Amino acid sequence: MGVRLTEVTAIPADLREFVGTEVRSRRVAAGLSIAEVARRADVSAPFISQVETGRTSMSIPTLYRVAAALGCTPNALLGGATEPRSHVTRAGDGIRLQASAGSHSQKPRLISRTGDDVLLQAYHYVIQPADDPQEWFEHPGEDVVYVIRGSIAIEFGDGSLVALGAADSLHHDGATPHRWVLQGDEPAEVVIVVGDPTSHGANVVHTAETHDP
């Protein structure tokens, strides 16, 4: 019996509206006020209101915090069907999310499927030297970082820093605030795997590729 596949061939134009509707419906179902979700996610109540009405989008770290505040996974807020379970994302396709709130944010594309039952997220980053660094990010679980080419640094909230070059890897605690930034002007390609036990043992995979302007 063959494997059934789905394909993602374009970025949904209405993703912001979809996520906003999903946030609102889950908030209402959980009996939570906008203010309470904002408090749990460490954002402002007006920001949550703007998200729910599709007037703004969330960075990846904020998406994680809002999902945790609602008691669901980030994948759940991005929608998606539970079947089929095999999924193809062609080169250049996939949902694009912001890695930070700045005007020069890295914009990775999601290359894995989404939905309530999905235990993995995979991102491909194309980072320009002028892009903002990844927002500080913390979550339950662990991260594994593997550099395919180029170099990056993983900065931690305790002031420590780990520089990685091609074929280097790092396995670290996700609960320590951290972010990854480009080192130098040469292209770099990085795979980042995030495991979050609060997401039913979910694993999140990020792939980052950086280029000169």
C-alpha positions in Angstrom: 0.0 0.0 0.0 1.5 3.4 -1.0 2.2 6.3 1.2 -0.4 9.1 1.0 1.2 12.5 0.7 0.1 16.1 0.9 1.9 18.9 -0.6 2.3 22.6 0.4 2.8 24.6 -2.7 2.1 28.2 -1.5 2.1 30.4 1.6 -1.6 30.9 2.7 -2.5 34.5 2.1 -4.9 34.5 5.0 -2.6 32.9 7.6 -2.7 35.9 9.9 -6.5 35.8 9.9 -6.6 32.0 10.4 -4.2 32.1 13.4 -6.2 35.0 14.9 -9.4 33.0 14.6 -7.8 29.9 16.1 -6.4 31.9 19.0 -9.8 33.5 19.8 -11.8 30.2 19.5 -9.3 28.4 21.8 -9.3 31.2 24.3 -13.1 31.3 24.4 -13.3 27.5 24.7 -10.9 27.6 27.6 -12.9 30.4 29.4 -9.9 32.8 29.4 -10.0 36.5 29.0 -7.8 38.4 26.6 -6.0 39.9 29.6 -5.3 36.5 31.1 -3.9 35.1 27.9 -1.7 38.2 27.6 -0.5 37.8 31.2 0.4 34.1 30.6 2.2 34.9 27.3 4.0 38.0 28.6 2.5 40.3 26.0 0.0 43.1 26.2 -3.8 42.7 26.0 -4.0 45.0 23.0 -1.5 42.8 21.2 -3.7 39.7 21.7 -6.7 41.6 20.5 -4.8 42.6 17.4 -3.7 38.9 16.8 -7.3 37.7 17.2 -8.6 40.2 14.6 -5.8 39.4 12.2 -4.2 42.8 12.4 -0.8 41.6 13.5 1.2 38.4 13.4 3.4 36.7 16.1 7.1 35.9 16.1 8.0 32.2 16.7 8.9 32.8 20.4 5.6 34.6 20.9 3.7 31.9 19.1 5.1 29.4 21.5 4.2 31.5 24.5 0.6 32.1 23.3 0.1 28.4 22.5 1.3 27.5 26.0 -1.1 30.1 27.5 -3.9 28.4 25.6 -2.8 24.9 26.5 -2.1 23.8 22.9 0.9 23.4 20.6 2.2 26.0 18.1 1.2 23.6 15.4 -2.4 23.6 16.5 -2.6 27.3 16.0 -1.4 27.0 12.5 -4.1 24.5 11.5 -3.8 21.5 9.3 -5.4 18.1 8.8 -4.6 15.0 10.8 -4.5 12.9 7.6 -2.6 12.0 5.5 0.4 11.9 7.8 3.1 12.1 5.1 3.7 15.6 3.8 5.8 17.2 1.1 7.0 20.8 1.0 8.7 21.7 -2.3 11.7 23.9 -2.5 10.8 27.5 -1.8 7.3 26.7 -0.5 6.0 26.5 3.1 4.4 28.9 5.6 6.8 31.8 6.5 6.9 32.9 10.1 8.9 35.7 11.7 11.8 34.9 14.0 11.5 38.3 15.7 9.3 41.3 15.9 11.7 43.7 14.2 11.4 45.1 10.7 14.4 43.1 9.5 13.3 39.8 11.0 14.5 36.5 9.8 11.6 34.8 8.0 11.9 31.0 8.1 9.6 28.8 6.1 7.8 26.0 7.8 8.6 22.8 5.9 6.6 20.3 8.1 2.9 19.7 8.3 0.8 21.4 11.0 -2.2 20.3 13.2 -3.1 19.2 16.7 -1.5 15.8 16.4 1.9 17.0 14.9 4.9 16.4 17.1 7.5 18.1 15.0 8.1 21.5 13.4 10.8 22.0 10.7 11.9 25.5 9.6 14.2 26.6 6.8 15.8 30.0 7.5 17.3 32.3 4.9 19.1 34.9 7.0 20.7 38.1 5.6 23.6 39.7 7.4 21.3 42.8 8.0 18.6 40.7 9.6 17.8 41.0 13.2 19.0 38.3 15.5 16.5 35.6 16.6 14.4 36.8 19.5 15.3 35.5 22.9 13.6 32.1 23.2 13.0 29.8 26.1 10.8 26.7 26.4 10.6 23.4 28.3 12.7 20.7 26.8 16.0 20.6 24.8 17.5 21.9 21.7 20.0 20.4 19.3 21.8 22.7 16.9 23.8 21.4 13.9 25.7 23.6 11.5 25.8 22.4 7.9 27.9 25.3 6.6 29.0 28.7 7.7 29.0 29.8 11.3 26.6 31.0 14.0 26.7 31.7 17.7 24.2 30.6 20.3 23.9 33.2 23.0 22.5 32.4 26.4 20.7 34.5 28.9 23.4 33.8 31.5 26.0 35.6 29.4 27.6 32.5 27.9 28.1 32.0 24.2 28.9 29.0 22.0 30.3 29.5 18.5 29.6 26.8 16.0 31.1 26.2 12.5 30.4 23.7 9.8 29.8 20.2 11.1 29.7 21.4 14.8 26.7 20.7 16.9 25.3 21.7 20.3 22.7 20.0 22.6 21.4 22.4 25.2 18.6 23.0 27.7 15.7 24.9 26.1 14.6 26.4 29.4 17.7 28.7 29.4 16.9 31.9 27.4 18.8 31.6 24.1 19.0 32.9 20.6 21.2 32.2 17.5 22.9 34.8 15.5 24.9 34.8 12.3 28.7 35.1 12.6 30.5 36.9 9.8 29.3 37.6 6.3 29.5 34.1 4.8 26.4 32.0 4.1 25.5 29.5 6.8 23.1 26.7 6.9 21.9 25.3 10.3 19.5 22.7 11.5 17.9 23.4 14.9 15.8 20.7 16.6 13.6 21.7 19.6 12.0 19.1 21.9 9.2 20.4 24.1 7.7 17.9 26.5 4.7 20.1 27.1 3.7 19.6 23.5 3.2 15.9 24.1 6.8 15.2 23.5 6.9 17.4 20.4 10.1 18.0 18.5 10.7 21.2 16.5 13.2 21.3 13.7 14.6 24.6 12.3 16.8 24.8 9.3 18.7 28.1 8.9 20.4 29.2 5.7 22.1 32.6 5.6 23.3 34.6 2.5 25.0 37.8 1.8 22.8 40.7 0.6 
